[in-house]
Amino acid sequence: MNSLSVRAEESEAHEASTEEICITHRSLALAALCQRLRHDRKYHILDLGPALGANVEFFSQFRCKLYIEAFYQSVAEELAATEAETPSPEQLYQKLLPYAADIRFDVILCWDLFNYFPRHELQALLKHLTRFCQRGTLLFSLVATHHQIPARPILFRILDKENLVYETDSSDLRPSIEYKPRDLKLLMQGFQIANNFQLRSGMQEFLFIHG
């Protein structure tokens, strides 16, 4: 039985998803993140969302190397292709995020992925990512505060340093896990909350800092 919450069938074409919804919201945590980035040093930035031209262009203003993973889609595709026993979360994340032991990220963009992984899977993901963090690593996340969330992760397109375009391809919903700040503090060993903003969009933005 599939022990991972990401459904394998989500790797298939979304035949029923024909309604594209785009809404712009202010992002106070993104603004806080950008305030911490300087133009005179190089950054290693891990983006766990899909490759979006606007986001690549936005970060091109900084001296950085971008690692773009489309993580949720990769998990779904891997589970769909698995014929034998489903791998553990730890095994799966090591396979999909196989970085060299000496890689250290300065910024990790998790977007709204926390909302789609139950506690044990999120804990395994964060434990894996922490191996590639250093003192001062920043992690950006949006956590749902509503009881219902889009059936699949939102696409977040950076408009500027203070605004994000939320894009969904369906009006389908699923129950929200509704992580609270106290839950995240327990799950994110080694991280502290640097900034925390409650938004009208139904999201609570977090900027975490490691160390």
C-alpha positions as CSV (number, residue, x, y, z in Angstrom):
1,M,0.0,0.0,0.0
2,N,1.2,3.5,-0.8
3,S,2.5,5.0,2.5
4,L,3.1,8.4,1.0
5,S,0.4,11.0,0.9
6,V,1.2,12.3,-2.6
7,R,-1.1,10.4,-4.9
8,A,0.7,8.7,-7.8
9,E,-2.2,9.5,-10.2
10,E,-1.3,13.2,-9.8
11,S,1.6,12.7,-12.1
12,E,-0.9,12.1,-15.0
13,A,-2.5,14.8,-17.0
14,H,-5.1,16.8,-15.1
15,E,-8.0,16.2,-17.5
16,A,-10.5,17.7,-15.1
17,S,-8.4,20.7,-14.3
18,T,-9.3,23.3,-16.9
19,E,-10.0,26.4,-14.8
20,E,-6.9,28.6,-14.3
21,I,-7.2,31.0,-11.4
22,C,-4.6,33.8,-10.9
23,I,-4.7,36.2,-7.9
24,T,-2.0,38.6,-6.8
25,H,-1.2,38.9,-3.0
26,R,1.4,40.8,-1.1
27,S,4.2,38.8,0.3
28,L,5.7,40.3,3.4
29,A,8.0,37.3,4.0
30,L,9.4,37.5,0.5
31,A,10.1,41.2,1.1
32,A,11.9,40.2,4.4
33,L,13.9,37.6,2.5
34,C,15.0,40.0,-0.2
35,Q,16.1,42.5,2.4
36,R,18.6,40.0,3.7
37,L,20.1,39.3,0.3
38,R,23.1,41.4,-0.9
39,H,24.2,42.0,-4.4
40,D,28.0,41.6,-3.6
41,R,28.0,37.9,-2.6
42,K,27.0,34.6,-4.3
43,Y,24.1,32.5,-3.1
44,H,23.0,28.9,-3.6
45,I,19.2,28.9,-3.8
46,L,17.1,25.7,-3.7
47,D,13.6,26.2,-5.3
48,L,11.3,23.2,-4.5
49,G,8.7,24.5,-6.9
50,P,8.5,24.1,-10.7
51,A,10.7,26.2,-13.0
52,L,9.0,29.5,-13.7
53,G,10.6,32.1,-15.9
54,A,9.5,35.0,-13.8
55,N,11.1,33.5,-10.7
56,V,14.4,32.7,-12.5
57,E,14.5,36.2,-13.8
58,F,13.7,37.7,-10.4
59,F,16.6,35.9,-8.7
60,S,19.0,36.8,-11.6
61,Q,19.4,40.2,-10.1
62,F,21.5,38.4,-7.4
63,R,24.7,36.5,-7.9
64,C,23.2,33.0,-7.4
65,K,23.1,29.5,-8.5
66,L,19.5,28.2,-8.7
67,Y,18.6,24.5,-8.0
68,I,15.0,24.0,-9.3
69,E,13.3,20.7,-8.4
70,A,9.5,20.7,-9.0
71,F,9.5,18.5,-5.9
72,Y,5.8,17.7,-5.5
73,Q,5.5,16.6,-9.2
74,S,8.7,14.6,-8.9
75,V,7.3,12.7,-5.9
76,A,4.1,11.9,-7.7
77,E,5.9,10.7,-10.8
78,E,8.3,8.6,-8.8
79,L,5.4,6.9,-7.0
80,A,3.5,6.3,-10.2
81,A,6.6,4.6,-11.7
82,T,7.2,2.4,-8.6
83,E,6.3,-1.2,-9.2
84,A,7.8,-2.7,-6.2
85,E,7.2,-1.8,-2.5
86,T,6.8,1.9,-2.0
87,P,10.0,3.5,-0.7
88,S,10.1,5.2,2.7
89,P,10.0,9.0,2.7
90,E,13.6,9.1,3.7
91,Q,14.6,6.8,0.7
92,L,12.5,8.8,-1.7
93,Y,13.8,12.2,-0.7
94,Q,17.4,11.1,-0.8
95,K,16.8,9.9,-4.4
96,L,15.0,13.0,-5.5
97,L,17.3,15.5,-3.8
98,P,20.7,13.8,-4.1
99,Y,23.1,16.7,-3.4
100,A,26.8,16.4,-2.8
101,A,27.7,16.2,0.9
102,D,29.5,19.6,0.7
103,I,26.5,21.5,-0.8
104,R,25.1,24.2,1.5
105,F,22.1,26.3,0.5
106,D,21.7,29.9,1.5
107,V,18.0,30.0,0.7
108,I,15.3,27.3,0.4
109,L,12.0,28.1,-1.2
110,C,9.4,25.6,0.1
111,W,6.4,27.7,-1.0
112,D,3.2,25.9,0.2
113,L,4.6,22.3,0.1
114,F,4.2,21.9,3.9
115,N,0.5,21.9,3.4
116,Y,0.6,18.7,1.3
117,F,2.8,16.5,3.5
118,P,1.6,15.0,6.8
119,R,3.8,15.3,9.9
120,H,6.0,12.2,9.5
121,E,6.7,12.9,5.8
122,L,7.4,16.6,6.4
123,Q,9.7,15.7,9.3
124,A,11.6,13.4,7.0
125,L,11.9,16.1,4.3
126,L,13.1,18.7,6.7
127,K,15.6,16.4,8.2
128,H,17.0,15.7,4.8
129,L,17.1,19.3,3.8
130,T,18.8,20.3,7.1
131,R,21.8,18.2,6.0
132,F,22.4,20.9,3.3
133,C,21.9,23.9,5.5
134,Q,24.4,26.1,7.3
135,R,24.2,28.8,9.9
136,G,22.0,31.6,8.4
137,T,20.2,29.5,5.8
138,L,16.8,31.0,5.1
139,L,13.7,28.9,4.5
140,F,10.6,30.5,3.0
141,S,7.2,28.8,3.5
142,L,3.5,29.6,3.2
143,V,1.2,27.6,5.5
144,A,-2.5,27.4,5.1
145,T,-4.8,28.7,7.8
146,H,-8.1,27.8,6.1
147,H,-9.8,24.4,6.5
148,Q,-9.6,23.7,2.7
149,I,-6.8,24.2,0.3
150,P,-6.3,23.6,-3.5
151,A,-6.1,20.0,-4.4
152,R,-2.5,20.5,-5.6
153,P,0.2,23.0,-4.6
154,I,-0.2,26.5,-5.9
155,L,2.2,28.0,-8.4
156,F,3.8,31.1,-7.0
157,R,5.0,33.5,-9.6
158,I,7.1,36.4,-8.3
159,L,5.8,39.7,-9.6
160,D,8.3,41.8,-7.6
161,K,9.9,41.7,-4.2
162,E,6.6,42.3,-2.4
163,N,4.0,40.6,-4.5
164,L,3.3,37.0,-5.6
165,V,0.8,35.7,-8.2
166,Y,-1.0,32.6,-6.9
167,E,-1.9,30.3,-9.8
168,T,-4.1,27.3,-9.6
169,D,-5.4,25.1,-12.5
170,S,-8.5,23.9,-10.7
171,S,-11.1,24.9,-8.2
172,D,-10.9,21.4,-6.6
173,L,-10.1,21.4,-2.9
174,R,-8.8,19.1,-0.2
175,P,-8.7,19.2,3.6
176,S,-5.9,21.3,5.1
177,I,-3.5,19.9,7.6
178,E,-3.4,23.3,9.3
179,Y,0.0,23.3,10.8
180,K,0.4,25.8,13.7
181,P,3.6,27.7,14.6
182,R,4.1,25.4,17.6
183,D,3.9,22.4,15.2
184,L,6.5,23.9,12.9
185,K,8.8,24.7,15.8
186,L,8.8,21.0,16.8
187,L,9.3,19.8,13.2
188,M,12.0,22.3,12.2
189,Q,14.9,21.4,14.5
190,G,17.7,23.8,14.1
191,F,15.5,26.6,12.7
192,Q,14.1,29.7,14.3
193,I,11.2,31.8,13.1
194,A,12.7,35.0,11.8
195,N,9.5,36.5,10.4
196,N,5.8,35.4,10.6
197,F,3.0,37.1,8.8
198,Q,-0.7,36.3,8.7
199,L,-2.2,37.1,5.3
200,R,-5.7,37.8,4.0
201,S,-5.0,35.1,1.3
202,G,-5.6,32.4,3.9
203,M,-1.9,31.8,4.2
204,Q,0.6,32.4,7.0
205,E,4.0,33.2,5.7
206,F,7.1,32.1,7.5
207,L,10.7,33.0,7.0
208,F,12.9,30.6,9.1
209,I,16.6,30.9,9.7
210,H,18.9,28.1,10.5
211,G,21.3,28.2,13.4
